[in-house]
Amino acid sequence: MKKNEASNDNVTVEDDPPIPWQHSEAKKKLTRLFQDESSWVQILSYDMIYDSDPDFQVYKKTNFCTNAKNLFQKIEKEREANEFDRAALTHDRELYPKKNTTSRGYVRYEGSLIEKFLKLDIKEEKNVDKKPDEIWKSRPEYQELPLPIFRPHLYRERQSQKEQVFWQKKRNDKGRKDYDQAMENVQDKLE
C-alpha cells in the first residue's frame, strides 16, 4: 500500500498487481531472448537480466529469477529434444533414402531435374501461350514422365508461382501493419 499523493488526505490505495507471469509480455519477451542463441541474455545472470528491463521489474526479484531459471531450463529441454529429433530423422533418411522412382516406375518429381527445369521455365515465362504437350516436348527431361503425369505438375507449378506474388504482398502488408502498430505503442509509452 502507498499513500495517495494526489490528495492531502491520508487515503491509501493498493497498487495493481502485475499480470500473472504465465500470461505476461515479460515472459514472452524473455522467451524470445532465450530462444535466440546469439542474444545478450545468454551471458548474463538472472539478477542482471532482471535489472536490464523495466518490464521484468514489475515482479519480485526472487520470483522473476525463479521463473526465468525455469523458463530457461524448459527452452533448453525443447532445444535438446529438437536436436535429438533432427538427428534421428537424418539417421533414418540415411538408412531409408527416398527411391528415385515411384511405385509405378516413373521418375520421382520432387527434387528431380524435371522439377528444377519446370520451375525455371515457368519463372522465365518460356511456356506462355504454349500447350502442355508442347512444353512437355521442349526438354528431354520432361519426357521422362508421361504427359498425363507431367501435366498436373505443370499446372500446379504455374498456380504456385502466380499465388506466390499474392501471398508475398499479403505477408508484407501484414508486416507493415504490425510494425506501424508497434511503433505507435512505443510512441504511446514515451509520451
C-alpha positions as CSV (number, residue, x, y, z in Angstrom):
1,M,0.0,0.0,0.0
2,K,1.1,3.5,-0.7
3,K,-0.3,6.9,0.2
4,N,-2.3,8.7,-2.4
5,E,-0.1,11.6,-3.4
6,A,-2.7,13.4,-5.5
7,S,-4.7,14.5,-2.4
8,N,-3.7,15.6,1.0
9,D,-5.9,13.2,2.9
10,N,-4.2,10.1,4.1
11,V,-6.2,7.6,2.0
12,T,-4.3,4.6,1.0
13,V,-4.6,3.0,-2.5
14,E,-3.5,-0.5,-3.4
15,D,-1.1,-0.9,-6.4
16,D,-2.5,-3.0,-9.2
17,P,-0.8,-6.4,-9.1
18,P,1.2,-7.3,-12.2
19,I,-0.2,-9.6,-14.8
20,P,0.4,-13.2,-13.9
21,W,3.8,-14.4,-15.2
22,Q,2.3,-17.2,-17.3
23,H,0.4,-14.6,-19.5
24,S,2.8,-11.7,-19.3
25,E,4.5,-9.8,-22.0
26,A,7.7,-10.1,-19.9
27,K,7.6,-13.9,-20.2
28,K,7.1,-13.6,-24.0
29,K,10.0,-11.2,-24.3
30,L,12.3,-13.3,-22.2
31,T,11.3,-16.5,-24.1
32,R,12.3,-14.8,-27.4
33,L,15.6,-13.7,-25.9
34,F,16.3,-17.1,-24.5
35,Q,15.4,-18.8,-27.8
36,D,17.9,-16.5,-29.7
37,E,21.2,-18.2,-29.1
38,S,23.1,-15.1,-30.0
39,S,21.1,-12.9,-27.6
40,W,22.8,-10.9,-24.9
41,V,20.8,-12.7,-22.2
42,Q,22.8,-15.9,-22.8
43,I,25.8,-14.4,-20.9
44,L,24.0,-12.6,-18.1
45,S,22.9,-13.8,-14.7
46,Y,19.2,-13.8,-13.8
47,D,19.8,-10.8,-11.5
48,M,21.4,-8.8,-14.3
49,I,18.6,-9.8,-16.7
50,Y,16.1,-8.6,-14.1
51,D,17.9,-5.2,-13.7
52,S,18.1,-4.8,-17.5
53,D,14.5,-4.2,-18.3
54,P,11.6,-2.4,-16.5
55,D,9.1,-4.9,-17.8
56,F,10.9,-7.5,-15.7
57,Q,11.0,-5.3,-12.6
58,V,7.2,-5.3,-12.1
59,Y,7.7,-8.8,-10.5
60,K,9.6,-9.5,-7.2
61,K,13.2,-10.2,-8.0
62,T,13.2,-13.7,-6.4
63,N,10.1,-14.7,-8.2
64,F,11.5,-13.4,-11.5
65,C,14.8,-15.2,-11.1
66,T,13.0,-18.5,-10.3
67,N,10.6,-18.1,-13.3
68,A,13.5,-17.1,-15.6
69,K,15.5,-20.2,-14.5
70,N,12.5,-22.5,-15.0
71,L,11.8,-20.9,-18.4
72,F,15.5,-21.3,-19.5
73,Q,15.5,-24.9,-18.4
74,K,12.3,-25.6,-20.4
75,I,13.7,-24.0,-23.5
76,E,16.9,-26.0,-23.2
77,K,14.9,-29.2,-22.9
78,E,13.0,-28.3,-26.0
79,R,16.3,-27.5,-27.8
80,E,17.7,-30.9,-26.8
81,A,14.5,-32.7,-27.9
82,N,14.6,-30.8,-31.3
83,E,18.2,-31.7,-31.8
84,F,17.5,-35.4,-31.0
85,D,14.6,-35.5,-33.4
86,R,16.7,-33.8,-36.1
87,A,19.5,-36.3,-35.6
88,A,17.0,-39.3,-35.6
89,L,15.4,-38.0,-38.8
90,T,18.8,-37.6,-40.5
91,H,19.8,-41.1,-39.4
92,D,16.5,-42.6,-40.7
93,R,16.8,-40.8,-44.0
94,E,20.3,-42.3,-44.4
95,L,19.0,-45.8,-43.7
96,Y,15.9,-45.4,-45.9
97,P,16.5,-42.9,-48.6
98,K,13.7,-42.0,-51.0
99,K,13.7,-44.0,-54.1
100,N,14.3,-42.2,-57.4
101,T,11.2,-43.8,-58.9
102,T,7.6,-44.0,-57.7
103,S,5.8,-47.3,-57.1
104,R,4.6,-47.1,-60.8
105,G,8.1,-46.9,-62.0
106,Y,8.1,-43.2,-63.0
107,V,10.8,-40.7,-62.1
108,R,10.1,-39.1,-58.7
109,Y,9.1,-35.5,-59.4
110,E,10.2,-33.9,-56.1
111,G,13.8,-33.0,-56.2
112,S,14.3,-34.1,-59.8
113,L,15.8,-32.2,-62.7
114,I,12.2,-32.1,-64.1
115,E,11.1,-30.0,-61.2
116,K,14.1,-27.7,-61.4
117,F,13.7,-27.1,-65.1
118,L,9.9,-26.6,-64.9
119,K,10.3,-24.0,-62.1
120,L,12.9,-22.2,-64.1
121,D,11.0,-22.3,-67.4
122,I,7.8,-21.0,-65.8
123,K,9.7,-18.3,-63.9
124,E,11.3,-17.2,-67.2
125,E,7.9,-17.4,-68.9
126,K,9.2,-19.7,-71.6
127,N,5.9,-21.5,-71.7
128,V,3.5,-18.6,-72.2
129,D,0.9,-19.4,-74.8
130,K,2.1,-23.0,-75.2
131,K,0.0,-26.1,-74.7
132,P,1.2,-28.7,-72.1
133,D,2.2,-31.2,-74.8
134,E,4.4,-28.5,-76.5
135,I,6.1,-27.8,-73.2
136,W,6.5,-31.5,-72.5
137,K,8.3,-31.9,-75.8
138,S,10.6,-28.9,-75.3
139,R,13.0,-30.8,-73.0
140,P,14.0,-34.5,-72.9
141,E,13.9,-34.4,-69.1
142,Y,10.2,-33.7,-69.2
143,Q,9.6,-36.7,-71.4
144,E,10.9,-39.0,-68.6
145,L,7.3,-38.6,-67.2
146,P,4.3,-39.5,-69.3
147,L,2.3,-36.5,-70.4
148,P,-0.7,-37.3,-68.1
149,I,1.7,-37.4,-65.1
150,F,3.6,-34.3,-66.3
151,R,0.6,-32.1,-66.9
152,P,-0.7,-31.8,-63.3
153,H,2.9,-30.8,-62.2
154,L,2.9,-28.1,-64.8
155,Y,-0.5,-26.7,-63.7
156,R,0.5,-26.9,-60.0
157,E,3.8,-25.0,-60.6
158,R,2.1,-22.3,-62.7
159,Q,-0.5,-21.8,-60.0
160,S,2.1,-21.8,-57.3
161,Q,4.1,-19.0,-58.9
162,K,1.0,-16.9,-59.5
163,E,-0.1,-17.3,-55.9
164,Q,3.4,-16.6,-54.6
165,V,3.1,-12.9,-55.6
166,F,-0.3,-12.6,-53.8
167,W,0.9,-14.2,-50.6
168,Q,4.1,-12.2,-50.6
169,K,2.2,-9.0,-50.9
170,K,-0.2,-10.1,-48.1
171,R,2.7,-11.0,-45.9
172,N,4.4,-7.7,-46.5
173,D,1.2,-5.7,-45.8
174,K,0.7,-7.6,-42.5
175,G,4.3,-6.9,-41.6
176,R,3.9,-3.2,-42.3
177,K,0.7,-3.1,-40.2
178,D,2.4,-4.9,-37.3
179,Y,5.4,-2.6,-37.5
180,D,3.3,0.5,-37.6
181,Q,1.3,-0.7,-34.6
182,A,4.5,-1.5,-32.6
183,M,5.8,2.0,-33.4
184,E,2.6,3.6,-32.2
185,N,2.8,1.5,-28.9
186,V,6.4,2.7,-28.4
187,Q,5.4,6.4,-29.0
188,D,2.5,6.0,-26.6
189,K,4.9,4.6,-23.9
190,L,7.3,7.5,-24.4
191,E,4.6,10.1,-24.0
